[in-house]
Each structure stands twice: as C-alpha cells, then as structure tokens.
Amino acid sequence: MKNRLTQVLQNYAASPLVRLEKLEKIFDLSRKASVNKLKIELLNNVRIPLEKTLQEFQNILAASKIADATLANLIQAENKMNEYVLNLQYFKAKKLLTQVQKDCTEKKNELHAHPLSKTYLKSAILRVDTLCKASEEHFQFFITLNAAKHEYVLNFSKLVNSSINVNCHGQAHIVACNKLAVLKNIDDENLKILPENKLEFIEDQWDSLYQEYRK
C-alpha cells in the first residue's frame, strides 16, 4: 500500500502541466475523486498517517493546478517563437520576445510570492526558467545570422508564396489576390530602402495570408 501511495503521489507531482481550459471542471472533479479514493485507501491501512498524507496530497494537487495556469501561456509562446524563427519572421519573433520577457518576470514573481511551500512549486519555477530561456535562445538565432532585416522579410515572402493556396482566377479570393499582387510588386531593391516599421508591416501582411491560406 505504501509503495502504491508513493507512486500515486509521484505521478501527480510529474503530471502534464498544460490542459485545455474547457476541461478544467473535469480535472477539478478528477482531483476530488482522487482525494476521496485516497481517503478510503488510507482508512483501510492504519499504518499510514491519514491527515498528514492527505495534506501532502492536497498540496501536490494545488501545486499542479498553479503550474497549469502559470505555464500554459509560456509553453504556447515558446512553441510560437520556435515557429517564427523557423519561418524567419524576425519582427513577429522580436515582438513576442518582449511579451515573453514581461510574462516571465510576472510568473516568477507570482510563484515566489505564493504562500504554498516552494517544495511543491520547485518544478514549476524551474520549468518557467527553462521556457523563458528557450524562447530567448530561439531568438538568438537571428543574432547569429546577423542578416539585414529586409532579407528576413524577403525569405518569409518566398515561404508564404510556396505554402499558400489562393485561387486568383475567379472572384472567391479577390481581396487576398489584390493583397498578394501588391506584396509581390515589392521586390528586394524596394525592401532594402524601407525602414523597420514598414518592413514589419509587410511581414505582417504576408503572415495574414500565410495564416488564412496555408495549404
């Protein structure tokens, strides 16, 4: 029984940290059911201290719930940062990095200020550090390349052109086709002389086509 209880506690301590918001009620019910089941098992085994073990179990559940809320956005941001870097979307990545750094500071402060013992929050704190560093390291790829900003926009435009499915032979995609025609007329020489705010706008327009018409 003791080995089984230890395994249950360990499984909860290492439980997945990202859950869909719409399933939160189900998980709450699951937590309550787990606690009730644990009470029954503890009552059937007098050698295990009931109150102390239940409190440990409740603390682990509480830490898991805190970690869920804390890490969800950071995990999503790290995945998005990786996508932006792979696509050479410099301006999207730069903007996201600023937001990530702000969120990381806030989440760390929240965890350190939480009344729950840091024993239970240690893994969440370490995970926040890991995710924040990962996002920053992804962005460092651009620093390593040391390319001109317009080259990133040019390469992203080529990616979008080869990755979207827009039918310009009829009227169905007329707005997208007009936007595409304008963007295609901005060649490398024109991109070179544009300021960063204009390059960012162009990258954003290419991204809107990419998100809506990606194959």
N, C-alpha and C positions, 0 to 999 in steps of 0.2 A: 504493500500500500504506500509506504513512504517513497519508494522508487517511482511509483506511478504518479504521486503528487508532485515530486520533483520534476518529472518530465512535463507535467501539465503546466507548472509554473515557468519552466524554461521555454516551452512552446509559446506561451503568452508573451514572455519577455522578447522573443525573437519574431513576433508576429509581423506581417506586412504593414508598412506604415502609410500606405496610400489606399483609400477606399472611396468609392463614389458617394457623393453627398446624399443622393436619394436613397441609399441603403443604410443610412445612419441609424434609423429606427430599428432596422433588423439587427444591426450589430448591438444596439443597446439591449434589445430583448435577448440576444445571444449571451451577452455578458451576464445579465441577470440569471438566465438559465444555468450558466456555468457555475455561478456562485451558489445557487440553490443545490446543484448537483454535488458541488464540493462539500457543502454543509452536511449533506446526507452521508457522504463517504467518510467525513471526519467523525461524525457521530457514531459511525459503525466501527471506528478504530480509536479507542480511548488513549492509545499511546501517543497520538499526535495532538498537540495543544490546539484546541479549536479556535479560540479568539485570536491568538497570535497569528496562526496560519491564515485565517480569513482576512485579517488586516493586511498581511503581506500580499495576499491575492488581490485584494481591492486596490492596493497601491500600484500593483503591476498593471491592472486594468486601467486605472486612472492615468498612469504614465503612457500607456498605449494610446489612449484617446487624445491626450495632449500632443503626442508625437504625430498622430494623424493630422490634426489641424495645423500643426506647425510646419510640417514637411511637405504637405501636398503641393503648395504653390512653388516651393523651391525645386522640387523634383520636376514639375512641369516646366519651369523656367530653364533648368539645366538641359532638359531634352530639347527645348526650343532653341537654346543657344547653340547646341551642337548642330541642329538643322541649319541655322543661319550661317554658321561657319562653313559647313559643307557646301552650301549654296553660294558662298562668298557674298552674303548680304551684310556688308560692313555696317551700314547705318542702322539697320534693324538690330544687329548684334550690339552695337555701341549703346543704343537707347535701352535695350534690355539689360545690359550690364549695369547701367546706372540704377535701374529699378531693383535689380538683384542685390546690389550692394546695400541699398537702403533697406530692403526686406531682411537681409541677413543680419544687419545691425539690430533691427527691431525684434526679430525672432530670438536672437541670442539674449537680448536684454529680458525678454519675456520669460525665457526658460530659467535664466539665472535668478529672476525675481520671484519665480513661482514658489509657493510655500511647500510643495511636495519635496521630499528629500531628493537631493541630487543623485543619490544612489540609484533611484529609479529613472531619473531623467538623463543619466550619463550618456546612454547610447544615442538618445535624441540630440543632445548637444554635439556629440562627435559627428553625427550624421549631418547636422546643419553645417558644421565646419567643412566637411567633405564636399557637400553640394556647392557651397559658396566658392570654395577653391576650384572646383571642377569648372564652374561657369567662367571664372576669371582665366583659367588655363585655356579654355576653349578660345576665348577672345584673344589671348596672347598669340594665337596662330597668325592673326592679321599683322601683329607687330613683327613676327618672324619673317613674314613675306615681304614686308616693307615696300609694298606696291603703291602706286598712285591711286587715289580714291576712285578716279573715273574708270580705272581698269577693273575694279571690283564690279562696278555697275555694268560695264560692258560685258563682262563674263557672265554675270547673272542674267542679263538680257538674252544671251545666247542659250543659257539653260532653259529659260522660260519658253523661248521660241521652239525649242525641241521637245518641250514637255507639255504643251497645251494643245487642246483640240477645239479650235474656233472655226466655224464654217462661215466664210465670208462671201459665199456665192449667193446667199439669199438675204432675207431681212431678219432672220431669227437672232443674229448676234451683231446687229448693226452698230450698237454703241461700243461693244468690245472691239469690233473691227476698225471703227474710226480711231479709237484709242491706240490700237495696235499700229495702225498706219502712221500716226503721229510719232509714236515712240521709235518706230523703225527708221524714221527720217532723221533721227538724232544720231549721227554717226560718231565715230571715235574722235575725229577732229573737233566736233562741236562739244563733246563731253569734256575734252581737255581744258577748255576755257571756262567751264561753268564753275561757280562757287559751290561749296559743300552743301549749302541749303537746297540748291537746285538739283544737285546730284541725289540728295536724299529724297527729294520729291519724285524724281524719275524712278529711283529704285522702288519707292512705294507704289507707283503706278504699275510697274512690272509685277510687283508682288500681288497686287489686286487681281491681275489677270491670271497669275500662277495659282492663286488660291481658288479662284472660281472655275477655271477651265483646265485644271491639271488633268492629264489623262489617267 
